[in-house]
Amino acid sequence: SNSNTLTYKKKLNNKNSFDIMVGQEMTYSKSELLYGQAKDFPFDNLGNDNLGLGATPSRVTTDRTDKRLLSFFSRVNYNYDNRYMLTATVRADGSTVFSDNNKWGYFPSFSAAWRISEEEFMKKLSFISNMKLRLGWGTVGNDRIANFLSKDLYIDSKYGVGTDLVTVLDGKQLANRKLKWEGSTTLNIGLDLGIFHNRINFTAEYFIKNTKDLLLAQSLAHVTGFDVQWQNIGKIQNKGVELSLNTTNIQTKDFTWSTSFNISFIKNTLKSLQDGTQSIYSATKFNSNFSGYDYVANVGSPLGQMYGYKFDGVYQTSDFNVGPDGTMTLKPGVPDISNHIGRPVEPGMVKYKDMTGNGIISTDDRTVIGDGMPKWYGGITNTFQFKDFDLSFMLQFNYGNDVYNATRMFNTQSQDERTNQLAEVADRWTPTNASNRVPSAKGYVKYELNSRFIEDGSFLRLNNLTLGYTIPKKITQKAYIDRLRVYATAQNLFCITKYSGYDPEVNMKNSPLMQSFDWGAYPKSKVFSFGVEVQF
């Protein structure tokens, strides 16, 4: 990468000043792959240093990819009497991931601030140390997609034709020459407030972020020969409130206690899709047998919603009328799952809610069964200093999001008598155990998501705990050391949650359309570390 900036500063008088900056930046990344394979070596002493010794060369693969980004930008700052501040910026970015007609994107921004505490009418309010009102508007671009998606790419295959081996090129992707920059425009207003000589600092910010030309992989009909194509498919909106509070609770000669708290409330909404489409369906396909759609994004609703059947317990004998000959028929008003499950309904089978109200369970009864977005999240940090000892801990919290526990769903399938690996299978329905929580061993639909496997992902985690001791200067100065501190840190000591998996803070799919998905995710490890800080 390479960047260059030129800045001009000018102070007009005691109250007016401004600066102008112009710049240019270029980034370039490239990766190359060379893979060679051979077999039947006369000896293996040389390892990879002479693949030509192998009597049977079997495979050679090469690959190369690169990406370039060229940017030009400018910024102007104006300050009047340290009370009124204005900033305007503009940048132009050109990226090689887009086609020739859409390489460049242009992104302006503007912000203003008013330091109310510097006004004359605020001087009488001596307890207010700082008060600033901020307003901002700006657009940023996103080009974080793979390169060459706007070009026709091919993959090679080898086929035998007669006695000859020929190379055939097959299409790797469906090119989209209309791909262009994704743009996010944010409008925000904020207030900074400091009181009692800044011992209490409060910040509140409200924002609305609208993203258009969203870059996502769109599922395609199988007749096209391709699974997906990257497209600019729609608009989303994020809006919310972010609050932070920093306080110095106690401050004496030997003891200090300070607290930092933040919390965010964010709502995510899909505003529109291309061509008037109302929904996007996505499939995690975490296992070759689980190929159905399990996420949906509907216009007017949040992204990343889980999609499936609403679990309504287990069919019990009380759901049936028993005839004189012992035959069992469903009572009126109890939905029938026979056609969907592929055999007559019987006690012990999984029961779904009849969303259509027609008395028959079918794929039309699938609906939204969970939301991967939290209602609010944040953290709190407390720091204590007593003479030469220091102690701090950070708690992180998350509330209101659901987690799709695919690990639990897969490992409780007992039909094949080999994936009943979790203890809850022992509580399955049997004639002598009328469980309404776990269906019988063969009483469910394989490879199908229902709300039984959507769990509350709220948690409270002790993220960090640190204890330190600073050696007194009168001792360290003898060794020409200005500061010497020893400390011990522990991370992820505990997590309070109702989630049955290893870790509720999980997201294994790198897509906003498939949030909070857990398929064998490795949990956060407890980490204990010890260290020494030395300053000369």
N, C-alpha and C positions, 0 to 999 in steps of 0.2 A: 504494500500500500504506500501511497505517497500523498501528502497534503501540504498545501501552502496557503498562508493567510497574510493579509496586509491590513493593518489597522491605523486609522487616523483619529486622534483625540483632540478636541478643541474645547477650551473653557472660555466662554464669551465674556462673562463677568462673574461676580460673586454668586450669582444665582443660576445662571444658565450654562449648561455644558452638554456636549454631545460627543458621540464617537461613531465612526463608520468602519465596518469590517467587510472585506470581500475575500473570498477564498475559493479554492479548487481542491478536489480530492479524487484520487483514483485508487480503486482496489482491484486486485486480480488474484484469483485462486485457481489452482490447477491440480488435478490428481491423475496419476498414471498407474496402470496395473499391468504387470507381466506375470503370467502364471504358466509354469512349465511342469510337466509330469512325465516320468519315465519309470519303467519297471525292469526287473530281472537284471540287477547289477551283479557283476562278478565279485565285488566286495563293496562294503559300505563305509570305508574309512574316510572318504572325501565328503560324505554327506551331500549337501546341495551344490558343492563347488564344481561338479562336472557331471551334469545330467546326461551328457552325451554318452557316458559309459553304459547307460541302460540299454539292454538289448531290445526292449519293447517301448518305443516312445508312444505315449497314449493320448496326450492332450496338451495343447498350447492355447492359451487365451490371453488376449491383450485388451486393454480398455483405456480410454482417455476422456476426461471431461474438464471443462474450464468455465469460469464465470468472470465477467468484467462489469464494473460499475464506475461510471464517471459522473461526478457531481460538481456543480457550481452553486455558490451560495453567497448571500450578502445579508448584513444585519446593521440596523441603525438604532442606537440608544439615545434617548433625550432625557435630561434630568433638570427639573426646575426646583431649586431651593431645597433639594432632598425631600420634597413633598409630593411632587407629581412626576411620575416616571412613565415613559412610553418606549416600547420596543416593537420594531417591525422587522420581519425577516422574509426572505424568499429563497427558494432553492429549486434547482432543476437537476433531476437525476435521470441518467440514461443507463439501462440495464440490458444485458445480452440475453436475458431469459425470455424477452418478448420479441415479437416479429418486428421487421424493419419499420412498419408504419406506427408501431406503438411503443417504441423503446423509451421514449422520453415522457416523464411526468413532472408536473410543476406544482409546487406546494408552498403557499404563502401562510404567514401567521402574524398575529398582532396581539399585543398585551399592554395593559395599562395598570398602574398602581397609584393609590392615593394614601400617603401616610397621614392619617387623620390626627395622630398624636402630635404632629408637628404644627398643627394649626393653633392659632392664638387662643381660640375659644376653648381649647383642651388643656391649657396650662393650669387651670384651677383644679383639674382632676389629677392630683399628684400621684394617686395610687396606680394610674395607668402609665406603664412604662413604654408600651408600644401598641399602636393600633394601625393596621394597614388593610385596605380594601383592594382586592385584586380582581381583574377581569381579563380573560384571555379567549382567543379564538385562533384556531390554526388547523392545518391539514398536513398529514404525514402519509407517506406511501409505503406499500409493502410489496416486495418482489421475492419473498422467501418461498420460492417453489423451485423444483428441479429445472435444470437447463434443458433447452431444445424441445420443450413441450409444444412449441408452435411449428415444429418441423416434422417431416415424415422420417421416422426411424425404423430400422429393420433389425431383425435377429436372424442369425444363420442356423440352418439345420443341414444335416448330412443324410442323404438318401442313396440307396443303391439302385442303379439303372443298368440292368444287364450285369456286366462284369466291372462296371465303372462306379466310383463313388463321386457323386456330384453334390455341390453346395447349392442350397435353395434359400432364398431370402423371404422371410415372412414379416408382415407388419408388426411392429412392436407396440405402436400406439396410434390413436386417431388424432392427427395434428389439429390444433386449433390456432389458426392464424389471426384470430380476433382477440387473443389474450392481451390484456392490458393491465396497467397498474391498479392495484387495490388502493383505494383512498379512504382515510379516516379523518373526519372533521370533528373537532372537539370544541365545545363552548363550556367554559367553566367560570365560576365566580367563587371567590374565597375571602375569608376574613382571618387575619392573624391578630391575636390579642395577647399582650403581655402585661401582667399586673404585679404590684408589690416588688418593684425592682427586678422584674422578670423571674421571680421565683415561681410564678404560675404562668405557663404559656399554653394558649389554646388556639387550635387551628380548625376551621370548618371549611369544607369545600363541597360545592354541588357542581356536577358535571353532566353533560349530555354528549355522548360520542356516537356519531352516525357513520357507519362504514358502508360504502357502496362498492359495486363491482367486486364483491367478495370472491376471493380465489379459493375454490373448493373442487374436489373430485366429484363429478356428477355421474351417477350410475346410468348405464346405457342399456338399451334393449339388446338381447343376445344376438338378434339378427345382424347387428352391426359388426359382429366379430370381435368386439372389445368389451371389457367389463366397465371401464370408466373413461371419462375424458375430463381434463381440467378445464374449467370454465369460470367466467365472471358471472356468478349465478344469482346475485341478489343484494339486498340491503339488510343490515342488522343495526340495532340500536342498544347501546349500553348507557344507562343513566343511574346515578346514585349519589350518595353522600358519604364523604370520608371525614372522620373526626379524629383528632389527636390531642392529647393532653400531657404536658410535661411539667412536673412539679418538683420543687425542692421542699420536702416535707419537714425535715429537721436539719438545721445547720448550726453546729456549735464548734468550739475549738477542736474537740476530739472526735466528734461524731457527725456524720452526714447521711441522710437518707433521701434518695430521689426516686421518682417513679415516672415511667414513660408508658402511656396507654394509647392504643389506636384501635379503631373499629371502622369497618366499611359495610355499607348497605348498597348492594348493586342489583339492578334488574336488567335482564338481557331479553331482547325481543327480536324475533325475525319479522322484519317489516314487509318484505316483498321478495318474490322470486321471478326469474326470467319467464317470459311467455305466459304470465298469468298462472303459473303453477302454484298450488296451495300447500304442498307438502314435499319434503325430501325424506325418503326412507333409506336407512343405512343398515348394513349388516356387519357385525364384528368378525364373523367367520373364524372365530378363535379355534375351532376344531372342524375338521372336514365334514363332520356330520351336522354341525350347527351352521346352516347356511341361510336360514330365514332372516328376515328383517327384525332387528331388535332395538332400533333407535328410530325416532322420527322427529322432524322439525316442521312444525306447522306455522304458517303465517299468522302473526298475532300472538304467538307463544314463544317461550324460551327455546334456545338451541339445546341439544343434548338431552332430550327427554327419552326415557326408556319406554319401549313399546312391546306390548304383549297382552296376556290375559290376566284378569283380576282373579286371584286365588280366593275361593269362597269355601274353603274347608274340604271335607271328604264326604262322599256319599255314605250315609248311614242306613242301617236297616229300617230306621224310622221314616226314611224318604220313600219307602215302597209300600204298596199294598200287596199282601200275600194271598193268592188264590187257594181254593180247596186242594188243588193238586200241587201246591208248593211253588207255583210260578210267581215271580215278583214283577210288578209293574210300577212305574213311577207314579207317585201321587200327583194330582193336578197342581200346577204352579211350580213344580220342580223342573228346572231346565234339563234337557236330555242331551248327553254328550256322546251317544252311541255312534252316530255317523262320523263324528270328528275323531273318535278314538279307534274306530274300525271294528267294534264288536259291541254286543248289547251291554248297556250300562248295568252295573252291579255294585253292591256295597264295597267300599274300600277304594273306589276310583276317585281320582281328583275331581273336584267340582269347581267350575268357573262361573263367574257372574254373567248372566245373560244381558249384555249391554244393548242388544237390539230389541229385546222384549218379545221375540217370536217363539220362545220356549225351546229353541234348538241352538246348541253351541256350534259355532262355525268360525272360520277365520274372520268373519265380519264382526265378531265380538272383541277383537283386539282393540286396545285403546292405550292411552298414556298411563303408565303405571309408576313412573318415578321421574325425578328431576335431578340432574347432576350438579346444578348450580346451588351454592349455599345461599341462605337468606341473609346471613351476615357472618363476618369473620374478623379476626384481629389478634391482638396480643398485648401483654403487659409485662414490663420489665421493672424490677426493683433492684436498686444498687445501694449497698451499705458500705460505709467507710468508718472504721473505728481505729483511730491512731494509725498504725501501719498495716492493719488488716483490711481487706476488702472482700465483699461477698456480693454476688449478683445472681439472679435467676430470672428466666424468661418463660412465661406461660403463653402458649398459642392455643387459640380456640376457633372452632368452626361449627356453624349451626345451620341445620335446615336442608342439607343436601342428601340425596340418596346415593347408594352405591350398588351397582349391578355385580352381584357375587357369582360370577360364572364358575369359579372354582367349586363352590358349594353345590351349584346346580349339576355340574358334571359328576361330582363324586358322591352324589346321593341317588344316582340312577341304578336301581337294583335289578332291573329286568334281566340283564345279562349275567347277574351274579358275580360281577367282578369290579364294579365301580361303586359298591356300597361301602365306601371307605370312611365315612363320617359317622360319629356316634348317634346322630339323630335318626339314622335309618333303623336303629333298634327300637324306636318308638313308632314304627310304621303300623298302619291299621292291620289288624287280624281279627278273626271272629271272636277272640277273647280279649282283644285290646282295641276298643272302639276309638282310636285316635282320630281327632279332627284336624290334626296338624301335619301328619305325614301319611301319604297314600300307601296302599298295600304295595307289596313287592313288584307287582306288575300292573298297578292301577294308575298309571300316569301316561302321558304322551311323551315319547322320547324326543329329545333334542328340541324342546319347546320352552320358551320363556314365559313364566307367570310371576305375579307379584310376590310370591312366596320367597323369591330369591332377590328381591329388591329390599335393601336394608337401610336403616337410618345411619348416615355417615357422620353425624355430629360427634365432636370429640373435644377433650381438653388435654393438652400435652405439655409436660415439663420439657421444654426444648433444650434448655441450657442451664447449668448450675456451675458457677465458678467461685473458687475460694483462693485468695492470694495473700501474700505477705511481702511487703517491701522492706528490705534490710535498711536500717537507719543509715543516713548519709555519713554520720560520724565514723561509721565502720567502713563503708564502701570507699570513702574518699582516700583512705590509706592505700588502697589498691588502684587509685586513679579511676575509679568507676563512679560515674555520676548518679546512676540509678540501677539497682539490682532487685528484681522481683521474681519470686518463685510462685507458681500457681498450679492448681489442679482443676480440671474441667471435666464435667460429665454431661453427655448429650443423650436425649431421648430416654430419660430414666423411667418414665411411666406415661401411659396414655389411658385416660378414662373414656370409654365409649361403649355403646351397645352393639357395635358391629362385631359379627362373629368371625370375620376373617382376621388376618394378621395385622393389617394396618388400614384404617379408614381413609387415610390420605393417599389415595391411589388414583392413577389415571394412565392406563397402559396403551391407550390409543392416542396417537398424536393428531387428534382432530377435534375441533370444537363441536362436531356433530355427534361424537361418541365419548361423552365425559363420564368420569367416575366409574371406570370399567376395571374389574379385578379378575384376572385370569392367571393365578399362580404368581402374583406379584411378590417380589422379595421385600420383606418388611424392613423398616428403618432399624439399624443396629444400634445397640447401646455402645457408646464410645467413651472411653476414659483416657484422658491425656494429662501429661505433666510437662511443665515447661519452665524455662528460665528466660527472663527479659533482662538484657544488659545494655546500658547506654553509657557511652564514654564521653 
